[in-house]
Structures are given as structure tokens and as C-alpha cells.
Amino acid sequence: MNLVRAELERLSARRFVQLMVVLLVFAFAVTAATTLAGSHKPTASELNSARQQAVDARRSMETTHQEGLARLQERSPTDTSEYFADCADLDPVRQERLPIAADFLPGVFSFAEQAESLLYFLIAFLVLFGFLVGASYIGADLNSGGVVNLLLWRPRRLTVLAAKLGTLLGSVLALSLLASVVYLATFWVIGQSAGLPGRLDGDFWGSLGAVHGRGMVRVLLASALGFAIATLGRHTSAALGAVAAYAVVWELGGRLVLQIIDARRPDRLMLSSYIGAWLSGESRFFDPQLCAATAGTGYCSGLYTLTWGPALRGLVALTGGRTVLAFAVSRRRALI
């Protein structure tokens, strides 16, 4: 327990951590101030006009769908064009979201409509925060000899390393939860006072909670990954260099090579695809190779799906593998 308390004090005393917290607060303040300045409480006439436009938009969708059905009945049996294949997708009943009044109120902040996108921004910042803090926390100690000094007091490498990792994850999670509450509460107040709250029913809060839960998992994984890479490289710059090298060599260069050789489902080989699929619950990608076998025989969308389950397994395998390797290497490696 004394070790954890000591690590918590060391983590909170680091200037880099304090600077990142200040930047986090500054980013939140700028986002909230910008939103507040660009929003206003809609008048009754604006609301009535927006509601009528939403009704007209839904009616237009229904008319387009009915016209598509009429053409579908008149087509020849041999016509398999893409238009007719997509006709069912025009059905308003099958749409994930229909036009609402908030869509026709420019300059009015709607909490229900924009909270999820704002939450994604928060998660992205917290992921960056967790990765950088995790890398600098262990990297600076290894490079400066702080870990060696700590081992003189508690001469068990794996215990010390586990205490550092546990303290890091617990602190990042606590800060992330606090930041999330303050962040969403701020924009809820803006929606109530200078915009529209929107429809805040059980489905909305359930969906927002699911996104937030997946985001917190991603923040913890990013923190652990930064910690593990910096431990392996014995320096904070090792983690930063590894991320930069991966982004340039594989996400950009590798993706280009895969496109040149017409590889099948290249997005399944990209870490960014797994991150996106985990945060959103599902991601769809286009691969023209999927339609090669059905060329000339009918409509083919060329889409394939990556769901949150495989995405989570891939992210956990990557982070867990690097963390286990970091502990194994640290157990035998000389620290001086």
C-alpha cells in the first residue's frame, strides 16, 4: 500500500502530467466557449419553421421511395441495375435516423444530437493523454535512474513495475471519469440555457453510455500500451517513435502497397480499423475484390463489416502482448 501511495504522489508531482491536465482543461474550456458563442435559444417561429421543414423532408423521402417501388414494378425481368437493388434502402422505415427539427436550426446547439460527437472528441483527447502520460511516467524513471532508486527500497522488479502500471491505470481512469462528468454536464447546461436539450430518453442515454464505456476501455488500453513500449525502449521517445513509425510505415505506406497488389480486405490489417470498430461498435469497409466473383451477374455492394468483438480481441491482444513482453524483459534486463 505504501508503494502505491508513493507512486501516486510521484505521478501527480510530475510536471508533464500537470501540463497535460492543464491542456485538457484548456481544450474543454475552448470547446465549451466556442459552442456557447455559436448557439442561441431558438424562438417559437424558428421552431415552427424547423418542424415544418422536417415534415417536408420526411414526406419527400416517402415520395422518393414510392417512386422507386413504382419503377421496380415496371422494370424488365433482366434489369438488375444498382438503382433497383438499392430501392429498399430508400424506405424511411429502414433509416437509422429521420430528419428532425434540430436539423433545420442552424446556429442552435442540440445536446441530444451533438453529445455523441462531442464525446468522441473527449475520448480522442483522453486516449492521447493516457498514452503520453503512460509513456513519460515509466520512460523518465527508467532513463533517469528513478526505478533503480525505488528498487533499493522495494527490491522486487515486477512488484514495482506492476505498482507503477496499476497506479497509472487507476489514476487515468479516475481522471477520465471525472472529466467525462464535467464535460457532458457542461454541454447539457449549454443545451438547456442556450440551445435545445433534444430528446433525452432511455435510448439516448443507453447509446451514449455504451460509447463512453468503450471509450474508457480504449483510454486504458492506450495508457497501458504507452507504458509497455516505453518500458521496452527505456525512454519516453521510444513510445513516440514507435507510434510515428507505425503510422508512416504501415498505416500509410503499407496501405498503399496493399492497394497496389489488390490485397483482399486490407483494412483488417490496420490498427485504426480496429480502433474505429471498437469505438463505434461496427465499421464497414469497401473492397472491390469481393465483387470479382459476381461481376456481371447482379448487384454487389463490395462491403464487409468489422464488429466490436473481433476489434476488442485485437486491441487486447496487442496491448496485452506488449505489456507481458515488457514485464518479461524487465525481469532480466540490467537497469543501470
Steps between C-alpha positions, in 0.01 A plus 500: 500500500788737579645428157176592326470820705858593414439437131183705508690792651777465242250491215303803618823697561632456146500828308409331175188350657405837643554663161280239329224560754520874434479437124204270559314771692595761241370285212172443684463871577563601137251242370231606747558873437488451123179301524339756731601791278364332187162400643180677599160414642265450201187712478151357456497597132835329441373182667178497296689554176750225585223254587329569167824448308556171680149386405562600138831312495340181633219534249754541220675181608171311494418636153841398366453151643157462343637612163774241531246227572295606198805480273588166654163357394543635146855378440585212272588163659859525372568844649728458804630855521632643823210743526246223540725307737515804729130584476417335832762713673293810417221382729472753787413216737844346446692820565707518818403862542225715348517879456402691812450867584852537643642429154344822372611730780841637399685669781310308769684246713303179562639287780318184388629530144859608570586337831634183337735682264620715790559186703716356220712817516540453875599136457758587234661755729499260796657226287781739408526609863520141628759391244732796558471490878552124507809522281656794684422361845711185464734630228631789707555279805690239302713759324581704812561209736187553705405134474843396633457724803155357559635144484739581785192548715285223349738251327237322291496606138166354395328632813631849436410488132151366576447773760598764245266357237213459744542852634510636145183319389310586816595868483422532129163328548405723794599815312317382187178432691516837674575680172212319328247604764611864498524507121155356426337697782641822355351436157171386654477838673581674170223302331253600772592868516624595153374231265279193499524201735346272238341164568683360802327164536628162613629409154708816485664448839552131430675573171709778655593276792610222264724740306645633824567152637679392184694827507620443856625153404688655209656761729626231737639292214680804357649580841622144548641489147697822548632364831601168343679646196688755712603218738637295212686801356599638842407851386190707431618569146486126427122505528466816292740365235318168483164669440643735238679215321187285498283781365741587219628155407186291535187715515620710204767302318360155571149603401632634169687176428193291582294707257760457226504121532119487534509322836167380631353682799806717569324697774500192723878538522487857631490590868291809425223275367483312830496822700216641291301176513535477878399860568203503261397138555534415132689623195437430134771496236499479123696237310447471120655152507186369669300569186744327263314170523160660431605735220228528238253282692329763718544768761789476748568761767861393562463575870620292793457559871729503802304478826598600852575144616793424267612861535523471878682168479755652264559805721527293818739255330723786382507679835517186711779353291713814526437527874594138570812541288594817690471321834696199374783715363514719811538195720835406345638826361763709674359833609827689532 
